[in-house]
């Protein structure tokens, strides 16, 4: 990896971070892209190249059910969209 690549990646995720919270958010963004986004985009490209339609989304809604369970800076964890996909928010007596 060249120093130019390292500089570009650092600027993308850390930017002008001035606080520990901004550094944390940049690091979480970088880790999320490395562990989830890059591989998901790669798989989507394989499906596209095979002639299949591909739809890609990023779920960012913080479910109200996580209040007091996860830190405020966590917007949506991996898999948090599943309850929304299957309609849990519309069920009576939602917990």
C-alpha positions as CSV (number, residue, x, y, z in Angstrom):
1,X,0.0,0.0,0.0
2,X,1.4,3.3,-1.0
3,X,1.5,6.4,1.3
4,X,-0.9,8.1,-1.2
5,X,-3.5,5.3,-0.6
6,X,-3.1,5.6,3.2
7,X,-3.5,9.4,3.0
8,X,-6.7,9.1,0.9
9,X,-8.2,6.5,3.2
10,X,-7.3,8.5,6.3
11,X,-8.8,11.7,4.9
12,X,-12.0,9.8,3.9
13,X,-12.7,8.3,7.3
14,X,-10.9,10.6,9.8
15,X,-11.1,13.9,7.8
16,X,-10.5,16.7,10.2
17,X,-11.5,14.8,13.3
18,X,-11.0,17.0,16.3
19,X,-12.5,14.9,19.1
20,X,-12.4,11.3,20.3
21,X,-16.0,10.9,19.2
22,X,-15.1,12.0,15.6
23,X,-12.2,9.6,15.6
24,X,-14.5,6.8,16.9
25,X,-17.1,7.5,14.2
26,X,-14.4,7.5,11.5
27,X,-13.0,4.2,12.7
28,X,-16.4,2.6,12.8
29,X,-17.1,3.8,9.3
30,X,-13.9,2.4,8.0
31,X,-14.5,-1.0,9.8
32,X,-18.1,-1.1,8.5
33,X,-16.9,-0.6,4.9
34,X,-14.1,-3.2,5.2
35,X,-16.2,-5.9,6.9
36,X,-19.6,-5.4,5.2
37,X,-19.8,-2.9,2.3
38,X,-16.8,-4.0,0.2
39,X,-17.8,-7.7,0.2
40,X,-21.5,-6.8,-0.4
41,X,-20.6,-4.6,-3.4
42,X,-18.4,-7.4,-4.8
43,X,-21.2,-9.9,-4.6
44,X,-23.7,-7.4,-6.1
45,X,-21.3,-6.9,-9.0
46,X,-21.1,-10.7,-9.6
47,X,-24.9,-10.9,-9.7
48,X,-25.1,-7.8,-12.0
49,X,-22.4,-9.3,-14.3
50,X,-24.5,-12.5,-14.5
51,X,-27.4,-10.5,-15.9
52,X,-29.5,-10.3,-12.7
53,X,-31.1,-7.2,-11.3
54,X,-29.4,-5.9,-8.2
55,X,-30.7,-3.6,-5.5
56,X,-28.4,-2.2,-2.8
57,X,-29.4,-0.3,0.3
58,X,-27.9,1.0,3.5
59,X,-30.2,0.9,6.5
60,X,-29.5,3.7,9.0
61,X,-32.6,3.9,11.1
62,X,-32.0,3.6,14.8
63,X,-34.8,1.3,16.2
64,X,-36.5,2.7,19.3
65,X,-36.2,-0.7,20.9
66,X,-32.4,-0.2,21.3
67,X,-32.8,2.8,23.6
68,X,-30.8,2.2,26.8
69,X,-29.4,-1.0,25.3
70,X,-26.7,0.2,22.9
71,X,-24.8,3.5,22.9
72,X,-26.3,6.6,21.3
73,X,-23.7,6.7,18.5
74,X,-24.9,3.4,17.2
75,X,-27.5,4.1,14.6
76,X,-28.3,0.6,13.1
77,X,-26.5,-2.6,13.9
78,X,-25.9,-5.3,11.4
79,X,-29.2,-7.1,10.9
80,X,-31.3,-4.3,12.5
81,X,-33.4,-4.0,9.3
82,X,-34.8,-7.5,9.6
83,X,-37.6,-6.6,12.0
84,X,-38.6,-3.7,9.6
85,X,-38.5,-6.0,6.6
86,X,-40.9,-8.4,8.2
87,X,-43.2,-5.8,9.7
88,X,-42.4,-5.9,13.4
89,X,-43.0,-2.2,13.9
90,X,-46.6,-2.7,12.8
91,X,-47.4,-5.5,15.2
92,X,-49.7,-4.7,18.2
93,X,-47.8,-4.7,21.5
94,X,-44.4,-3.9,20.0
95,X,-41.7,-4.3,22.6
